[in-house]
Amino acid sequence: MLMLSHAHEVPRAALRGIPTPDPTDTWRPVPHADVVDVLTERAGARGLRITSERFAVLPGYLYPTPGTTVELPGARLFGSMDFAPVPDMPFPPGCTPSAGIRNSHDKSFALSILSGARVLVCANGVLSAEFVVNRKHTSRIDLVESVDNALDAFMESVRGFQALHDRLTNCRLTRMRVHSMVVEMARAGAFASSDILPVLDEYEHPSHEEFAERNAWSLYNAATARMKSQSPARQVDGFRALNTVLMPLAN
């Protein structure tokens, strides 16, 4: 998921028109278009087909000498891609294999490649995913290796993620247990206490048919459905809190 904040959304083709500053002996910025193209190609080699993508940019600045400022249009890139599940790669219902990108031409942050079932990239700097690979823009940066590392880690985890889904799905919950756990989630900081009743309502009357079963996976999705309205930073903390309550059920 891409949270634009104050960034400007652009199509993929526009990334090729954003100039990349000249490298130095110790710093080598990577063109935004190259990052997107390599991620697309390496994902395709693993059977991942892009179903949707979004990109946004912000201007940045370099300071080559004291008192000198160079403005760089589109210096900071934020992006997200969703993929169609591979036929022989099991993936839990309601989840989408995704990738995220963060790159800069103004030394503001390293190249970041994110992958997982829940990817959050925000123009205010917040990143959240199952896997995040960061690479500084040094003279030895290897774009293909960075992308491969992120995607390989994700592909290796798919079976584990499916197993987690299966364990939560097979964990039946009584009504009393559900009420108790939702209160625990709020106390842990997954969401505000005012969200307790909406989460319970979503669990008891799910918006999506695949979550009609009365189990821990349906409860997980009822909570995350409510948490989507939170700010990006709040969502990151909320998911961590949610996991502290639900993940023990999968052991």
C-alpha positions in Angstrom: 0.0 0.0 0.0 1.3 3.4 -0.9 0.5 6.4 1.3 1.1 9.6 -0.7 1.1 12.1 2.1 2.4 15.2 0.4 4.1 13.4 -2.5 3.0 13.7 -6.2 1.8 10.5 -7.9 3.3 9.8 -11.3 3.0 7.1 -13.9 5.8 4.6 -14.5 6.8 6.3 -17.8 7.4 9.6 -16.0 10.2 8.1 -14.0 12.5 7.9 -17.1 12.4 11.7 -17.4 13.7 12.3 -13.8 17.4 13.1 -14.1 19.9 11.2 -11.9 22.8 13.2 -10.4 26.3 12.3 -11.4 28.0 9.8 -9.0 31.1 10.5 -6.8 33.9 8.2 -5.7 31.8 7.1 -2.7 28.2 7.7 -3.7 26.3 6.3 -6.7 22.6 7.2 -6.9 20.4 4.6 -8.8 18.0 5.9 -11.4 14.4 5.5 -10.3 13.4 3.8 -13.6 16.2 1.3 -13.2 14.9 0.3 -9.7 11.4 -0.3 -11.1 12.5 -2.1 -14.2 14.8 -4.5 -12.4 12.1 -5.2 -9.8 9.6 -5.9 -12.5 12.0 -8.2 -14.4 13.2 -10.1 -11.4 9.7 -10.6 -10.1 8.6 -11.8 -13.5 11.4 -14.3 -13.5 9.8 -15.8 -10.4 6.4 -16.0 -12.0 5.0 -12.9 -10.3 2.7 -10.8 -12.6 2.0 -7.2 -11.7 -1.7 -6.5 -11.3 -1.4 -2.9 -10.0 1.3 -0.3 -9.3 1.6 3.2 -7.9 4.5 5.6 -7.8 5.0 9.0 -6.2 7.9 11.4 -6.0 9.1 14.4 -4.0 11.7 17.0 -4.8 15.0 17.0 -2.9 18.3 18.9 -2.6 22.0 18.4 -2.8 24.6 20.6 -1.2 27.8 20.1 -3.2 29.7 23.0 -1.5 29.1 25.1 1.5 26.4 27.7 0.7 25.4 26.0 -2.5 22.1 24.3 -3.0 21.0 22.2 -6.0 17.3 21.4 -6.3 16.5 17.9 -7.7 13.0 17.4 -9.1 11.6 14.0 -8.3 14.6 13.1 -6.2 12.7 10.9 -3.8 10.7 7.9 -5.1 8.1 5.9 -3.3 6.3 3.0 -5.0 4.2 -0.2 -4.5 3.3 -3.2 -6.6 0.7 -5.9 -6.2 1.2 -9.3 -7.8 -1.2 -12.0 -8.9 -0.5 -15.2 -6.9 1.5 -17.8 -8.8 -0.6 -20.9 -9.5 1.7 -23.3 -7.6 2.5 -20.8 -4.8 -0.1 -21.1 -2.1 -1.2 -17.8 -0.6 -3.9 -17.1 2.1 -7.2 -15.7 0.9 -7.5 -12.0 1.5 -3.7 -11.4 1.2 -1.8 -10.1 -1.8 1.9 -10.7 -2.6 3.3 -7.2 -2.8 6.5 -5.2 -3.2 7.5 -1.7 -2.2 10.2 0.7 -3.2 11.9 3.7 -1.7 14.8 5.4 -3.4 16.5 8.8 -3.3 18.8 10.9 -5.4 19.6 13.4 -2.6 21.2 11.2 0.0 18.1 11.4 2.2 17.7 7.6 2.5 19.0 4.4 1.2 17.5 2.2 -1.5 14.8 0.0 0.2 13.1 -3.0 -1.4 10.1 -4.3 0.6 8.2 -7.6 0.0 5.5 -9.5 1.8 1.8 -10.0 2.2 1.3 -6.5 3.8 3.6 -3.8 2.5 3.3 -0.1 3.6 5.3 2.7 1.9 4.6 6.2 3.0 6.1 9.4 1.8 6.6 10.6 5.4 9.3 7.9 5.7 7.3 5.0 7.3 8.1 1.5 5.9 6.5 -1.7 7.0 6.7 -5.2 5.4 7.6 -8.8 6.2 11.0 -8.2 4.5 12.9 -5.0 4.0 16.3 -4.9 2.2 18.2 -1.6 2.6 21.2 -0.7 0.5 23.2 2.5 0.8 24.1 4.3 -2.4 27.8 3.5 -2.2 30.0 2.8 -5.2 29.6 -0.9 -4.6 25.8 -1.0 -4.7 24.4 -3.9 -6.7 20.8 -3.3 -7.7 20.0 -6.8 -9.1 21.5 -8.4 -6.0 19.4 -6.1 -3.7 16.2 -6.9 -5.5 17.0 -10.6 -5.6 17.6 -10.7 -1.9 14.3 -9.1 -1.1 12.3 -11.3 -3.5 14.1 -14.6 -2.5 13.4 -14.0 1.1 9.7 -13.4 0.3 9.4 -16.5 -1.9 11.1 -18.7 0.7 8.6 -17.5 3.3 5.5 -18.2 1.4 5.2 -21.8 2.7 5.7 -20.6 6.2 3.1 -17.8 5.8 0.6 -20.4 4.4 1.4 -22.6 7.4 0.7 -19.7 9.7 -2.6 -19.0 8.0 -3.6 -22.7 8.3 -2.8 -22.8 12.0 -4.8 -19.6 12.7 -7.6 -20.9 10.5 -7.7 -24.2 12.5 -7.8 -22.3 15.8 -11.5 -22.2 16.7 -12.5 -19.5 19.2 -15.5 -19.2 21.5 -17.4 -16.0 21.7 -16.1 -15.3 25.2 -12.5 -15.9 24.0 -12.9 -13.5 21.1 -14.3 -10.7 23.3 -11.4 -11.2 25.7 -8.8 -11.2 22.9 -10.1 -8.0 21.3 -9.8 -6.2 24.7 -6.2 -7.6 24.9 -5.5 -6.2 21.4 -6.7 -2.7 22.5 -4.7 -2.9 25.7 -1.6 -3.9 23.7 -2.0 -0.9 21.4 -3.3 -2.5 18.2 -6.2 0.0 18.1 -8.0 2.4 20.4 -10.5 1.2 23.0 -13.2 3.0 21.0 -12.5 0.4 18.2 -13.3 -2.6 20.3 -17.0 -2.7 19.3 -16.4 -2.1 15.6 -13.8 -4.9 15.5 -16.2 -7.3 17.2 -18.9 -6.2 14.7 -16.6 -6.9 11.8 -15.7 -10.3 13.2 -19.4 -11.3 13.8 -20.6 -9.8 10.5 -17.6 -9.9 8.2 -17.5 -7.7 5.1 -16.0 -10.6 3.1 -17.4 -14.1 2.8 -14.0 -15.8 3.2 -13.8 -14.6 6.8 -17.2 -16.0 7.9 -15.5 -18.9 9.8 -15.3 -18.4 13.5 -11.5 -18.8 13.9 -8.3 -16.8 14.7 -7.7 -15.9 11.1 -11.1 -14.2 10.8 -10.4 -12.3 14.0 -7.0 -11.2 12.6 -8.7 -9.8 9.5 -11.5 -8.2 11.5 -8.8 -6.3 13.5 -6.7 -5.3 10.4 -9.8 -4.1 8.6 -10.4 -1.6 11.3 -6.8 -0.7 11.6 -6.6 0.4 7.9 -8.1 3.8 8.9 -5.1 4.5 11.2 -2.2 6.7 10.2 0.8 4.9 8.6 3.0 5.2 11.7 0.1 4.0 13.9 -0.5 1.0 11.7 3.1 -0.2 12.1 2.8 -0.1 15.9 -0.7 -1.5 15.7 0.4 -4.6 13.7 3.2 -5.3 16.1 0.8 -5.2 19.0 -1.8 -7.3 17.2 0.9 -10.0 16.6 1.8 -10.2 20.2 -1.8 -11.2 21.0 -2.5 -13.5 18.1 0.7 -15.1 17.1 0.9 -17.4 20.2 -2.2 -19.1 18.9 -0.2 -20.3 15.9 2.5 -22.0 17.9 
